[in-house]
Amino acid sequence: MDLSKYLSGGEPPVTEEQPRMSKEEYAALKKQEREEVWAEIDAKAQDVFKDGDSLKGFLDFMAQCKPQKTPNLLLLYSQNPEIRQVMTFEKVKEEGYSLRAGVHGYRFLVTQDYDCLLYTSDAADDRISV
């Protein structure tokens, strides 16, 4: 039973539902987002390597960050050159930190390592990362 109309003093808020995308539409949207991210990385790389001062600024940024893959460092540097430590929202909460109001996340490329279960003839469970 929805009691929100009684609690807020009026009608329940109207929420617009977005139409569900087809698999093809979703794949096209994600492909476009990836292309935009890689274009941003490429543009920042060209900007960083245009002269010695730009390269020095990026290398100083790299030295102050935790080790990351270069495309991620370029992406973070293009969004905010003052970033020093990157954490997921879950990690922020786990560490006991709180976020200031109005703080938004940054785009970041995520790579995944997969655990494969391989079974030998004696059915032993050996895990290896690929």
MARBATOR-94873 format. One line per field, with one value per atom (N, C-alpha, C): residue in one letter; atom name; chain; residue number from 1; x, y negated, z. Coordinates in steps of 0.02 Angstrom, whole numbers. Atoms other than C-alpha are relative to their C-alpha. Example, Ala and Ser with C-alpha at 12.3 -4.5 7.8 and 13.67 -1.06 7.14 Angstrom:
REM MARBATOR-94873
kekol = (A,A,A,S,S,S)
zagu = (N,CA,C,N,CA,C)
vogu = (A,A,A,A,A,A)
figu = (1,1,1,2,2,2)
xx = (45,615,45,-42,684,-39)
yy = (59,225,-60,59,53,-55)
zz = (0,390,0,-3,357,37)
REM end
This chain:
REM MARBATOR-94873
kekol = (M,M,M,D,D,D,L,L,L,S,S,S,K,K,K,Y,Y,Y,L,L,L,S,S,S,G,G,G,G,G,G,E,E,E,P,P,P,P,P,P,V,V,V,T,T,T,E,E,E,E,E,E,Q,Q,Q,P,P,P,R,R,R,M,M,M,S,S,S,K,K,K,E,E,E,E,E,E,Y,Y,Y,A,A,A,A,A,A,L,L,L,K,K,K,K,K,K,Q,Q,Q,E,E,E,R,R,R,E,E,E,E,E,E,V,V,V,W,W,W,A,A,A,E,E,E,I,I,I,D,D,D,A,A,A,K,K,K,A,A,A,Q,Q,Q,D,D,D,V,V,V,F,F,F,K,K,K,D,D,D,G,G,G,D,D,D,S,S,S,L,L,L,K,K,K,G,G,G,F,F,F,L,L,L,D,D,D,F,F,F,M,M,M,A,A,A,Q,Q,Q,C,C,C,K,K,K,P,P,P,Q,Q,Q,K,K,K,T,T,T,P,P,P,N,N,N,L,L,L,L,L,L,L,L,L,L,L,L,Y,Y,Y,S,S,S,Q,Q,Q,N,N,N,P,P,P,E,E,E,I,I,I,R,R,R,Q,Q,Q,V,V,V,M,M,M,T,T,T,F,F,F,E,E,E,K,K,K,V,V,V,K,K,K,E,E,E,E,E,E,G,G,G,Y,Y,Y,S,S,S,L,L,L,R,R,R,A,A,A,G,G,G,V,V,V,H,H,H,G,G,G,Y,Y,Y,R,R,R,F,F,F,L,L,L,V,V,V,T,T,T,Q,Q,Q,D,D,D,Y,Y,Y,D,D,D,C,C,C,L,L,L,L,L,L,Y,Y,Y,T,T,T,S,S,S,D,D,D,A,A,A,A,A,A,D,D,D,D,D,D,R,R,R,I,I,I,S,S,S,V,V,V)
zagu = (N,CA,C,N,CA,C,N,CA,C,N,CA,C,N,CA,C,N,CA,C,N,CA,C,N,CA,C,N,CA,C,N,CA,C,N,CA,C,N,CA,C,N,CA,C,N,CA,C,N,CA,C,N,CA,C,N,CA,C,N,CA,C,N,CA,C,N,CA,C,N,CA,C,N,CA,C,N,CA,C,N,CA,C,N,CA,C,N,CA,C,N,CA,C,N,CA,C,N,CA,C,N,CA,C,N,CA,C,N,CA,C,N,CA,C,N,CA,C,N,CA,C,N,CA,C,N,CA,C,N,CA,C,N,CA,C,N,CA,C,N,CA,C,N,CA,C,N,CA,C,N,CA,C,N,CA,C,N,CA,C,N,CA,C,N,CA,C,N,CA,C,N,CA,C,N,CA,C,N,CA,C,N,CA,C,N,CA,C,N,CA,C,N,CA,C,N,CA,C,N,CA,C,N,CA,C,N,CA,C,N,CA,C,N,CA,C,N,CA,C,N,CA,C,N,CA,C,N,CA,C,N,CA,C,N,CA,C,N,CA,C,N,CA,C,N,CA,C,N,CA,C,N,CA,C,N,CA,C,N,CA,C,N,CA,C,N,CA,C,N,CA,C,N,CA,C,N,CA,C,N,CA,C,N,CA,C,N,CA,C,N,CA,C,N,CA,C,N,CA,C,N,CA,C,N,CA,C,N,CA,C,N,CA,C,N,CA,C,N,CA,C,N,CA,C,N,CA,C,N,CA,C,N,CA,C,N,CA,C,N,CA,C,N,CA,C,N,CA,C,N,CA,C,N,CA,C,N,CA,C,N,CA,C,N,CA,C,N,CA,C,N,CA,C,N,CA,C,N,CA,C,N,CA,C,N,CA,C,N,CA,C,N,CA,C,N,CA,C,N,CA,C,N,CA,C,N,CA,C,N,CA,C,N,CA,C,N,CA,C,N,CA,C,N,CA,C,N,CA,C,N,CA,C,N,CA,C,N,CA,C,N,CA,C,N,CA,C,N,CA,C,N,CA,C)
vogu = (A,A,A,A,A,A,A,A,A,A,A,A,A,A,A,A,A,A,A,A,A,A,A,A,A,A,A,A,A,A,A,A,A,A,A,A,A,A,A,A,A,A,A,A,A,A,A,A,A,A,A,A,A,A,A,A,A,A,A,A,A,A,A,A,A,A,A,A,A,A,A,A,A,A,A,A,A,A,A,A,A,A,A,A,A,A,A,A,A,A,A,A,A,A,A,A,A,A,A,A,A,A,A,A,A,A,A,A,A,A,A,A,A,A,A,A,A,A,A,A,A,A,A,A,A,A,A,A,A,A,A,A,A,A,A,A,A,A,A,A,A,A,A,A,A,A,A,A,A,A,A,A,A,A,A,A,A,A,A,A,A,A,A,A,A,A,A,A,A,A,A,A,A,A,A,A,A,A,A,A,A,A,A,A,A,A,A,A,A,A,A,A,A,A,A,A,A,A,A,A,A,A,A,A,A,A,A,A,A,A,A,A,A,A,A,A,A,A,A,A,A,A,A,A,A,A,A,A,A,A,A,A,A,A,A,A,A,A,A,A,A,A,A,A,A,A,A,A,A,A,A,A,A,A,A,A,A,A,A,A,A,A,A,A,A,A,A,A,A,A,A,A,A,A,A,A,A,A,A,A,A,A,A,A,A,A,A,A,A,A,A,A,A,A,A,A,A,A,A,A,A,A,A,A,A,A,A,A,A,A,A,A,A,A,A,A,A,A,A,A,A,A,A,A,A,A,A,A,A,A,A,A,A,A,A,A,A,A,A,A,A,A,A,A,A,A,A,A,A,A,A,A,A,A,A,A,A,A,A,A,A,A,A,A,A,A,A,A,A,A,A,A,A,A,A,A,A,A,A,A,A,A,A,A,A,A,A,A,A,A)
figu = (1,1,1,2,2,2,3,3,3,4,4,4,5,5,5,6,6,6,7,7,7,8,8,8,9,9,9,10,10,10,11,11,11,12,12,12,13,13,13,14,14,14,15,15,15,16,16,16,17,17,17,18,18,18,19,19,19,20,20,20,21,21,21,22,22,22,23,23,23,24,24,24,25,25,25,26,26,26,27,27,27,28,28,28,29,29,29,30,30,30,31,31,31,32,32,32,33,33,33,34,34,34,35,35,35,36,36,36,37,37,37,38,38,38,39,39,39,40,40,40,41,41,41,42,42,42,43,43,43,44,44,44,45,45,45,46,46,46,47,47,47,48,48,48,49,49,49,50,50,50,51,51,51,52,52,52,53,53,53,54,54,54,55,55,55,56,56,56,57,57,57,58,58,58,59,59,59,60,60,60,61,61,61,62,62,62,63,63,63,64,64,64,65,65,65,66,66,66,67,67,67,68,68,68,69,69,69,70,70,70,71,71,71,72,72,72,73,73,73,74,74,74,75,75,75,76,76,76,77,77,77,78,78,78,79,79,79,80,80,80,81,81,81,82,82,82,83,83,83,84,84,84,85,85,85,86,86,86,87,87,87,88,88,88,89,89,89,90,90,90,91,91,91,92,92,92,93,93,93,94,94,94,95,95,95,96,96,96,97,97,97,98,98,98,99,99,99,100,100,100,101,101,101,102,102,102,103,103,103,104,104,104,105,105,105,106,106,106,107,107,107,108,108,108,109,109,109,110,110,110,111,111,111,112,112,112,113,113,113,114,114,114,115,115,115,116,116,116,117,117,117,118,118,118,119,119,119,120,120,120,121,121,121,122,122,122,123,123,123,124,124,124,125,125,125,126,126,126,127,127,127,128,128,128,129,129,129,130,130,130)
xx = (42,0,44,-40,71,-29,23,57,31,-35,161,-47,46,9,-24,20,-36,57,-57,139,24,-25,185,-53,53,18,-31,28,-28,5,-4,-21,72,-68,127,37,-37,266,-5,6,250,71,-66,403,-8,1,436,42,-38,488,28,-30,610,-14,13,569,62,-55,675,32,-36,809,5,-12,830,75,-70,993,44,-38,1051,9,-4,1011,49,-44,1100,73,-68,1253,26,-21,1258,16,-12,1245,67,-62,1387,60,-54,1494,16,-9,1468,35,-32,1515,74,-70,1675,40,-34,1721,14,-10,1696,55,-52,1805,68,-65,1944,20,-16,1932,27,-25,1955,71,-67,2105,50,-45,2182,14,-9,2154,46,-42,2234,72,-68,2383,35,-30,2412,16,-11,2396,61,-55,2518,67,-63,2651,16,-12,2642,63,-62,2785,26,-32,2902,-37,35,2802,-63,60,2642,19,-22,2736,23,-23,2818,-60,60,2647,-34,31,2577,43,-44,2730,-2,8,2714,-66,65,2531,6,-9,2579,37,-41,2708,-40,38,2578,-61,57,2445,23,-13,2432,11,-12,2494,-66,58,2364,25,-17,2364,0,-8,2416,-65,63,2247,-43,39,2162,31,-32,2291,-14,16,2263,-72,71,2075,-12,8,2085,31,-35,2210,-42,42,2091,-61,59,1948,16,-20,2042,73,-71,2231,19,-14,2217,-17,17,2156,63,-58,2275,-16,18,2181,-70,63,2043,-29,35,1915,-71,71,1747,-41,44,1598,-1,1,1594,63,-63,1778,2,3,1749,-39,41,1611,36,-36,1715,57,-55,1861,-25,28,1742,-2,3,1750,-71,63,1602,15,-9,1580,-34,30,1548,-60,59,1381,22,-14,1387,59,-57,1537,-26,19,1521,59,-52,1619,35,-39,1745,-5,-2,1750,67,-59,1874,-9,5,1912,12,-6,1888,20,-18,1978,-19,22,1924,46,-35,2025,-53,49,1925,33,-22,1945,-32,25,1928,7,-5,1890,21,-23,1990,-3,6,1953,47,-45,2086,-37,32,2051,-22,21,2042,-47,50,1917,26,-27,2036,-17,19,1988,62,-58,2131,-25,20,2101,60,-53,2203,-33,25,2182,24,-19,2180,-15)
yy = (59,0,-62,61,-168,-55,51,-295,-68,62,-432,-59,56,-536,-27,23,-544,-33,27,-581,-66,61,-718,-54,49,-805,-9,6,-776,65,-58,-659,27,-27,-541,-30,30,-608,43,-35,-564,12,-16,-474,22,-19,-461,62,-60,-289,-8,3,-287,65,-62,-164,44,-48,-8,5,-4,2,72,-67,149,16,-20,247,-38,35,164,-74,71,-12,-8,3,22,10,-12,93,-61,59,-59,-58,52,-177,11,-15,-89,-8,9,-87,-74,73,-275,-28,23,-303,19,-22,-200,-42,41,-296,-70,67,-462,0,-4,-406,7,-9,-346,-63,63,-509,-51,45,-605,20,-24,-497,-20,17,-524,-75,72,-712,-22,18,-723,22,-24,-618,-48,48,-737,-65,61,-884,7,-12,-808,0,-7,-773,-58,56,-942,-39,34,-1017,27,-26,-985,-16,19,-1081,42,-41,-984,71,-67,-819,3,2,-870,-2,3,-914,68,-66,-744,50,-46,-651,-14,17,-745,30,-28,-693,76,-73,-511,20,-17,-513,-4,9,-568,46,-45,-440,71,-72,-257,27,-27,-150,18,-13,-144,10,-4,-105,-70,66,-253,-29,30,-274,-26,24,-289,-63,60,-415,-60,55,-519,-22,16,-508,-38,36,-560,-69,64,-698,-50,45,-768,-24,19,-772,-44,40,-841,14,-11,-861,2,-1,-873,67,-66,-693,34,-36,-592,73,-68,-436,15,-20,-344,59,-54,-237,5,-9,-163,-26,24,-224,51,-52,-57,-2,3,-74,-61,60,-251,14,-17,-187,50,-51,-36,-30,33,-149,-48,43,-252,-74,69,-411,-18,23,-516,-50,46,-620,-66,66,-806,-5,11,-863,-29,25,-893,33,-35,-779,52,-48,-678,44,-47,-530,-20,10,-523,61,-57,-415,36,-41,-273,65,-63,-120,57,-57,44,61,-63,202,55,-55,369,60,-64,522,52,-53,680,60,-63,833,56,-58,993,60,-62,1157,55,-55,1298,63,-63,1475,51,-52,1608,67,-65,1791,25,-22,1814,-51,49,1668,-49,51,1554,-69,68,1370,-44,45,1264,-64,64,1079,-34,39,977,-63,62,798,-4,9,764,-70)
zz = (0,0,0,7,-53,44,-46,88,-15,13,6,-10,9,-40,67,-66,145,37,-35,205,-27,30,83,-5,1,93,-69,67,-88,-38,44,-234,0,5,-249,-60,55,-359,-62,63,-541,-26,26,-607,-72,70,-791,-10,16,-846,-70,66,-988,-36,37,-1125,0,-2,-1118,-69,63,-1251,-23,27,-1366,10,-8,-1357,-49,51,-1518,18,-20,-1455,58,-58,-1290,-22,25,-1381,-37,37,-1495,48,-50,-1345,35,-35,-1253,-47,49,-1412,-8,6,-1430,62,-62,-1247,1,2,-1268,-49,50,-1425,26,-29,-1334,52,-51,-1189,-32,33,-1304,-39,34,-1404,51,-53,-1241,22,-18,-1195,-53,55,-1367,-2,1,-1360,57,-57,-1187,-12,15,-1244,-47,47,-1389,35,-38,-1270,46,-47,-1144,-35,35,-1274,-47,45,-1361,17,-19,-1260,67,-60,-1115,65,-61,-984,10,-5,-1023,21,-18,-1013,73,-69,-849,48,-41,-776,6,-1,-825,39,-36,-759,75,-71,-593,26,-19,-588,8,-4,-623,63,-59,-484,65,-62,-356,5,1,-406,15,-6,-363,-71,67,-508,-36,43,-646,-71,70,-830,-29,28,-936,-28,23,-1024,57,-57,-854,29,-25,-795,-45,47,-952,8,-9,-927,64,-64,-745,-3,6,-784,-41,41,-916,38,-38,-791,60,-59,-640,15,-12,-630,74,-72,-440,33,-27,-418,24,-26,-310,16,-18,-255,-28,31,-347,39,-34,-256,-27,16,-297,59,-53,-197,57,-51,-107,43,-36,-59,46,-42,6,64,-58,121,45,-37,172,42,-35,221,54,-51,329,-19,23,224,-20,28,173,-55,56,17,15,-7,17,-47,42,-53,-67,67,-240,-34,30,-270,-49,50,-429,-18,19,-494,-64,60,-634,-44,46,-789,8,-12,-774,-38,36,-880,49,-45,-789,-40,30,-836,48,-43,-771,-9,0,-725,17,-11,-732,34,-30,-623,-39,35,-720,45,-37,-638,-49,42,-714,42,-35,-665,-31,23,-677,1,3,-699,69,-67,-511,33,-21,-497,52,-45,-400,-27,19,-403,-1,7,-471,-33,27,-498,-31,31,-619,-30,30,-677,-72,70,-862,-20)
REM end
